[in-house]
Amino acid sequence: MRPIDKGASPYVSISHYSEAQPYLKDRIGLYCSYCGFEISHVPEIEHVAAKSKGGSETAWNNLLLGCKYCNTRKGTTVTPANVNDYLWPDQYNTAIAFPCINEIPVIDKAKLDLIDPSGTAYQKAERLFNVVGLGNRPKTKLEDLRFWKRSEVYQCAVRAAKRWKSNPTEELKESTVELAKAMGFFSIWMSVFDDVPEMLLAFLDAFPGTKRTYYDADGHPLPIL
């Protein structure tokens, strides 16, 4: 899961949360803040703490972008009372917490427990993973397109990595980065190109709002939260 930096609120107040969409687009790109799905065709404003449960409708710190699959599964589970019980991508290093193993997002319990031996970080990560259903394995595309789209992007990334390793040109790097931006699922590209620092850094630069302080000089996640 891509850790993001939205920055300070770009507005003093807005009358409706939909007015925040262009700001979110500019700051973090049109990608689901949880699964990484490219959502330029159906961007949805995601309220971290559900507005129906008392979460602010317009406050910048309560807004992210989500795909319909993550939003639907999250529903109204998160409230102002329990919002701090989750590992949010705009507050924590979700790159270290939720890597992709091939095309499958997982929780890296071992690393989280090293960073936080109390187990609290892992518990927060597990709650977020479950509340948006990142581990869901649907039987049909209509049920949950995330699983199928991730597989498609993974296969594309593997082919791109093979081409790069046989002919690592600047032109190929640029075209691969553009492909990654168009397809989304940032974590998959970072996983597939894990042994190519030049490409990792290019992806970090290409996806707007990625929090660079959570990555080392080679583009690998730092063991911090």
C-alpha positions in Angstrom: 0.0 0.0 0.0 1.4 3.3 -1.1 2.1 5.7 1.8 0.9 9.2 0.9 1.5 12.8 1.9 -1.5 15.0 1.3 0.1 18.0 2.8 -1.7 20.7 4.7 -5.4 21.5 3.8 -5.6 23.5 0.6 -8.8 25.2 1.7 -10.2 26.9 4.7 -13.7 25.5 4.2 -15.7 23.9 1.4 -19.5 23.5 1.2 -19.5 19.9 0.0 -16.9 17.1 0.1 -16.9 16.7 -3.7 -15.1 20.1 -3.9 -12.0 18.4 -2.4 -11.7 16.0 -5.4 -9.5 18.2 -7.6 -7.2 18.9 -4.6 -6.9 15.2 -3.8 -6.2 14.5 -7.5 -3.4 17.0 -7.6 -1.9 15.9 -4.3 -2.1 12.1 -4.5 -3.3 11.2 -8.0 -6.4 9.3 -9.0 -5.6 6.0 -7.3 -7.4 4.2 -4.6 -5.7 5.1 -1.3 -6.0 1.5 -0.2 -5.6 -1.1 -3.0 -4.0 1.2 -5.6 -6.6 0.7 -8.3 -6.5 3.4 -11.0 -9.8 5.3 -10.6 -9.7 8.2 -13.1 -13.0 7.0 -14.5 -14.9 6.6 -11.2 -13.1 8.5 -8.4 -14.9 8.4 -5.1 -14.2 10.6 -2.1 -13.5 8.3 0.8 -14.4 9.5 4.3 -11.9 7.9 6.7 -14.4 8.1 9.6 -17.9 7.6 8.1 -19.8 10.8 7.8 -23.0 8.9 8.8 -21.3 8.0 12.1 -20.2 11.6 12.9 -17.0 11.8 10.8 -16.5 15.2 9.2 -17.9 15.6 5.7 -15.4 18.1 4.5 -12.3 18.2 6.8 -9.2 17.6 4.7 -7.8 15.1 7.3 -10.9 12.9 6.9 -10.8 12.6 3.1 -9.0 10.2 0.8 -9.7 8.7 -2.6 -11.1 5.2 -2.9 -12.3 2.7 -5.4 -15.9 1.4 -5.1 -14.7 -2.0 -4.0 -12.7 -0.7 -1.0 -15.3 1.9 -0.2 -18.2 -0.7 -0.3 -16.4 -3.1 2.0 -15.3 -0.4 4.4 -18.8 1.0 4.6 -19.5 2.8 7.9 -17.3 0.6 10.1 -14.8 3.3 11.0 -16.1 6.0 13.3 -14.5 9.0 15.1 -14.4 6.8 18.2 -12.3 4.0 16.6 -10.5 5.8 13.7 -7.2 5.6 15.5 -7.4 1.8 15.6 -6.3 1.6 11.9 -3.0 2.0 10.0 -4.0 4.8 7.5 -1.9 5.4 4.4 -1.7 9.1 5.0 -0.4 8.7 8.6 1.8 5.6 8.6 4.4 3.8 6.4 2.0 1.4 4.8 4.7 0.4 2.3 6.5 -1.5 5.0 3.2 -2.8 6.5 1.4 -4.0 3.3 3.9 -5.2 0.6 2.8 -7.3 -2.4 4.1 -10.8 -2.7 3.8 -11.2 -6.5 0.3 -9.9 -7.1 -1.1 -10.5 -3.6 -1.1 -7.8 -0.9 -0.1 -9.1 2.5 0.6 -7.8 6.0 4.2 -8.1 7.0 3.8 -9.1 10.6 7.5 -9.8 11.1 8.6 -6.3 10.2 5.7 -4.7 12.0 6.6 -6.6 15.2 10.2 -5.6 14.9 9.2 -1.9 14.6 6.6 -2.2 17.4 7.1 -5.3 19.6 3.9 -4.4 21.5 1.9 -5.8 18.5 -0.2 -2.6 18.3 1.0 -1.7 14.8 0.2 -5.2 13.5 -3.3 -5.1 15.0 -4.0 -1.7 13.3 -2.7 -3.0 10.0 -4.8 -6.1 10.3 -7.9 -4.1 11.0 -7.4 -1.9 7.9 -6.5 -5.0 5.7 -9.8 -6.6 6.8 -12.1 -3.6 6.7 -11.4 -2.9 3.1 -11.1 -6.6 2.1 -7.6 -6.5 0.6 -7.3 -10.2 0.9 -10.6 -10.9 -0.8 -10.5 -13.7 -3.5 -13.7 -13.3 -5.5 -15.2 -16.0 -7.7 -16.3 -13.5 -10.4 -15.0 -10.1 -11.7 -18.4 -8.5 -10.9 -18.0 -9.4 -7.3 -14.6 -7.7 -6.9 -12.6 -6.5 -9.8 -9.5 -5.7 -7.7 -8.3 -9.3 -7.6 -8.5 -9.7 -11.4 -7.1 -6.3 -12.2 -4.1 -6.9 -9.9 -3.4 -10.1 -11.7 -3.5 -8.3 -15.1 -1.2 -5.6 -13.8 1.2 -8.1 -12.3 1.6 -10.0 -15.5 2.2 -6.7 -17.4 4.8 -5.6 -14.8 6.6 -8.9 -15.1 6.8 -8.5 -18.9 8.0 -5.0 -18.5 10.7 -6.0 -16.1 11.9 -8.7 -18.5 12.1 -6.1 -21.3 14.0 -3.7 -19.1 16.6 -6.2 -17.9 17.3 -7.2 -21.5 17.6 -3.7 -22.8 17.6 -1.0 -20.0 17.3 2.2 -22.0 16.0 5.6 -20.9 13.2 5.4 -23.4 12.1 2.0 -22.0 12.2 3.4 -18.5 10.0 6.3 -19.4 7.5 4.1 -21.2 7.4 1.6 -18.3 6.7 4.4 -15.8 3.9 5.8 -18.0 2.4 2.3 -18.2 2.6 2.0 -14.4 0.9 5.3 -13.9 -1.9 4.4 -16.4 -2.5 0.9 -14.8 -2.1 1.8 -11.1 -1.4 -0.7 -8.4 1.8 1.0 -7.3 2.8 -1.7 -4.9 2.9 -4.3 -7.6 5.4 -2.3 -9.7 7.5 -1.7 -6.7 7.5 -5.5 -5.9 8.3 -6.7 -9.4 11.1 -4.1 -9.8 12.4 -4.6 -6.3 16.0 -5.3 -7.5 16.1 -2.3 -9.9 16.7 0.8 -7.8 16.6 3.1 -10.9 13.1 2.0 -11.6 11.9 2.1 -8.0 13.0 5.7 -7.7 11.3 6.5 -11.0 8.0 5.1 -9.8 8.4 7.1 -6.5 8.7 10.2 -8.5 5.9 9.4 -10.9 3.1 8.7 -8.5 2.1 12.1 -6.9 2.1 12.4 -3.2 4.1 9.3 -2.4 5.8 9.9 0.9 9.5 9.7 0.0 10.8 9.9 3.6 9.6 6.3 4.1 12.0 5.1 1.4 15.8 4.7 1.4 18.1 6.0 -1.4 17.5 2.9 -3.4 13.7 3.1 -3.3 13.1 0.4 -0.7 10.8 1.0 2.3 12.5 1.9 5.5 11.7 -0.1 8.7 9.8 2.8 10.3 6.2 3.7 10.8 
